[in-house]
Amino acid sequence: MVQSLENRETKTAASQSSTKPLLIEVMGPAGAGKTSLIDAISDHNKGFVLSPRPGFCRRAVAFAQVLLSNPGLLSKVRGMSRDDFRAMVYLRAWHAMYSNHKHREITAFDHGPLYRIAKLREFCSQLSGSAQFQRWLTRWTNRWLETLDMIILLDAPNDILMERIVARGEFRVVMTVSPSEAARRLDSFRHAFEQVLEPSRNVERSPSILRFDTSAVSRADLIQKVLCSIESMGTQRDQTQSSGNHDWMYPGNRDEQRSPITRS
């Protein structure tokens, strides 16, 4: 079954454009504006599409691969949440979809591979002490850092994020805890994101990283900066295969890029 799927992927890739797809992941804590940005960019650029969930057959193959490549996890699967195990399956299934395919679209991930890796690193307590699991995460972190072309990291001060979360009434975990605990969880996400992005300095082909404080930049300016960066990346991606990491903080200067936004 795996061989058959790989053969179909090879034939499909050969029949499509020779241009490598532009893969973008939009990351950030709850309330940062990830989905809103993706929707706005989609309205401005019709070639910009949201990555679909992997199909059933591809998920089934990835499920088997996860278990076969990590036999030590078999005894711990029952202790993992469904979301955690789904994240591990999606990491493999998405990679099979995009690592070798050649598409014309600009594809964006919301709650994509690096976001899911960050959550597994920070919050999957059942496997946090497993050296095998940590090696698996490191391997897939590096694979995705070499696969993605651009990462857009959105953030805002904690008080702004919590106002947005309450206004939309979606993130129940934050809404049902004290303000200090909600702030701690948001900071945990930030720490997890930075841990995942840190290896981008060392991988052979690293993505461009754009950082935005969405409380300090207008919606119009944010969209314009992202659109310009996408257009620039589309023309330069073949030249950036080994050019090293590009990590930019907007607004402000590059010295601010490692300073987390935590004021509340």
C-alpha positions in Angstrom: 0.0 0.0 0.0 2.8 2.4 0.9 4.7 1.6 -2.3 1.5 2.1 -4.4 0.9 5.5 -2.8 4.5 6.5 -3.4 4.3 5.5 -7.1 1.1 7.6 -7.5 2.8 10.6 -5.9 5.8 10.2 -8.2 3.6 10.2 -11.3 1.6 13.1 -10.1 4.7 15.2 -9.3 6.2 14.5 -12.7 3.1 15.7 -14.5 2.9 19.0 -12.6 4.8 22.2 -12.8 8.5 22.2 -12.3 8.2 25.1 -9.8 8.5 24.1 -6.2 5.5 25.0 -4.1 5.8 27.9 -1.7 5.0 26.5 1.7 4.1 29.0 4.5 3.2 28.3 8.1 1.4 31.0 10.1 2.1 30.5 13.9 1.3 32.3 17.1 -0.6 31.9 20.4 -4.4 32.1 20.5 -5.8 35.5 19.6 -2.7 36.6 17.6 -4.7 36.7 14.3 -3.5 33.7 12.4 -6.8 32.7 10.7 -7.7 36.3 10.1 -4.4 36.9 8.3 -4.7 33.8 6.2 -8.3 34.8 5.2 -7.1 38.3 4.3 -4.2 37.1 2.2 -6.5 34.6 0.4 -8.8 37.5 -0.6 -5.8 39.4 -2.1 -4.1 36.5 -3.7 -6.2 33.8 -5.3 -3.2 31.5 -5.7 -3.0 31.4 -1.9 -4.6 28.3 -0.4 -5.0 26.7 3.0 -3.5 23.3 3.4 -6.2 20.6 3.6 -6.2 17.9 6.2 -4.5 14.7 4.9 -6.9 12.3 3.3 -7.9 9.0 5.0 -5.5 6.8 3.1 -2.5 9.1 3.7 -3.4 9.3 7.4 -3.6 5.5 7.6 -0.1 5.1 6.0 1.3 7.8 8.3 -0.3 6.1 11.3 1.4 2.8 10.4 4.7 4.6 9.8 4.6 6.4 13.2 4.1 3.1 15.0 6.6 1.1 13.0 9.3 3.7 13.3 8.7 4.2 17.0 8.0 0.7 18.5 8.6 2.0 22.0 5.5 4.3 21.7 3.2 1.3 21.3 3.0 0.8 25.1 2.3 4.6 25.6 -0.3 5.2 22.9 -3.2 4.7 25.3 -1.8 7.4 27.6 -1.6 10.0 24.8 -4.4 12.3 23.9 -6.1 11.9 20.6 -4.9 15.4 19.6 -1.2 14.5 20.4 -1.3 11.3 18.4 -3.1 13.1 15.5 -0.4 15.7 15.5 2.3 13.0 15.1 0.3 11.4 12.2 -0.2 14.8 10.5 3.5 15.6 10.6 4.2 12.6 8.5 1.2 12.7 6.3 1.6 16.4 5.4 5.3 15.9 4.7 4.4 13.1 2.2 2.0 15.5 0.5 4.4 18.4 0.1 8.0 17.4 0.4 8.3 15.9 -3.1 5.2 17.4 -4.8 5.4 20.3 -7.2 2.4 22.6 -7.0 1.6 26.0 -8.4 -0.2 27.1 -5.3 1.1 29.1 -2.4 0.1 26.8 0.4 -0.4 28.1 4.0 -0.7 26.1 7.2 -2.8 27.3 10.2 -2.0 25.1 13.2 0.5 23.5 10.9 3.5 21.1 11.5 5.8 23.4 13.6 2.8 24.5 15.7 2.0 20.9 16.4 5.6 20.1 17.1 5.7 23.0 19.6 2.6 21.7 21.4 4.0 18.2 21.5 7.3 19.4 23.0 5.7 21.6 25.6 2.5 19.8 26.6 2.7 16.1 25.8 3.6 15.1 29.3 3.2 11.3 28.7 6.2 11.3 26.4 8.2 14.3 27.6 10.7 12.0 29.4 11.2 9.6 26.5 14.6 10.1 24.8 13.2 8.2 21.7 10.3 10.7 21.5 12.7 13.7 21.8 14.9 12.3 19.0 11.8 11.8 16.8 10.6 15.4 17.5 14.1 16.7 16.6 14.2 14.8 13.4 10.8 16.0 12.3 11.5 19.6 13.4 14.6 19.7 11.1 12.7 18.1 8.3 9.9 20.7 8.4 12.4 23.6 8.8 14.0 22.4 5.6 10.7 22.0 3.9 8.9 25.2 4.7 9.8 28.4 2.8 8.4 30.9 5.2 7.2 31.1 8.8 5.0 34.0 9.9 5.0 34.3 13.7 2.2 36.5 15.1 2.0 37.7 18.6 0.6 40.5 20.9 0.8 41.4 24.6 -1.0 39.0 26.8 -3.8 41.4 27.8 -4.6 42.0 24.2 -4.6 38.3 23.4 -6.9 37.6 26.2 -9.3 40.3 25.2 -9.5 38.9 21.7 -9.9 35.3 23.1 -12.8 36.3 25.3 -14.4 38.4 22.5 -14.6 35.4 20.2 -15.5 32.9 23.0 -13.4 30.0 21.6 -10.4 29.2 23.7 -12.1 27.7 26.8 -8.9 26.6 28.5 -7.8 30.2 28.9 -11.3 31.5 29.6 -11.8 29.2 32.6 -8.5 29.8 34.4 -7.2 32.8 36.3 -5.5 35.7 34.4 -2.1 34.7 35.8 -2.5 31.1 34.7 -3.8 32.2 31.3 -0.7 34.4 30.9 1.5 31.5 32.0 0.0 29.2 29.3 0.5 31.9 26.6 4.1 32.3 27.7 4.5 28.5 27.5 3.4 28.6 23.9 5.9 31.4 23.1 8.7 29.4 24.7 7.7 26.3 22.7 7.6 28.3 19.4 11.2 29.6 20.1 12.4 26.1 20.9 11.1 24.8 17.6 12.5 27.7 15.6 16.0 27.7 17.2 17.4 24.9 15.0 16.6 27.0 11.9 20.0 28.6 12.4 21.7 25.2 11.7 19.6 23.4 9.1 21.0 23.3 5.5 18.0 25.1 4.0 16.1 27.3 6.5 12.9 29.3 6.0 12.5 33.0 6.2 10.9 34.0 9.5 8.7 37.1 9.8 7.6 38.2 13.2 4.8 40.7 13.8 3.2 42.3 16.9 -0.3 42.5 15.7 -1.2 45.1 18.3 1.4 47.5 16.9 0.8 47.1 13.2 -2.4 47.9 11.3 -4.2 45.2 9.5 -3.5 46.9 6.1 0.2 47.2 6.8 0.4 43.6 8.0 -1.2 42.4 4.9 0.9 44.5 2.6 4.2 43.4 4.3 3.2 39.8 4.1 2.2 40.1 0.4 5.4 41.8 -0.4 7.4 39.1 1.4 5.6 36.3 -0.4 6.2 38.0 -3.8 9.8 38.4 -3.0 10.2 34.9 -1.7 8.5 33.6 -4.9 11.2 35.1 -7.0 14.2 34.3 -4.7 13.4 30.9 -3.2 15.7 29.1 -5.6 18.6 31.4 -4.5 17.9 30.8 -0.8 18.5 27.1 -0.7 21.6 27.5 1.4 21.6 31.2 2.2 20.9 30.7 5.9 18.2 31.9 8.2 16.4 35.2 7.6 14.6 36.3 10.8 12.8 39.7 10.9 10.8 41.4 13.5 8.1 43.9 12.5 7.7 46.6 13.6 11.0 47.6 15.2 14.5 46.5 14.4 16.2 43.2 14.2 17.7 43.4 17.7 14.2 43.1 19.1 13.4 39.8 17.4 14.3 37.6 20.3 12.4 39.6 22.9 9.1 37.9 23.7 6.0 40.0 24.0 4.7 39.4 27.5 3.6 42.8 28.9 0.1 42.7 30.4 
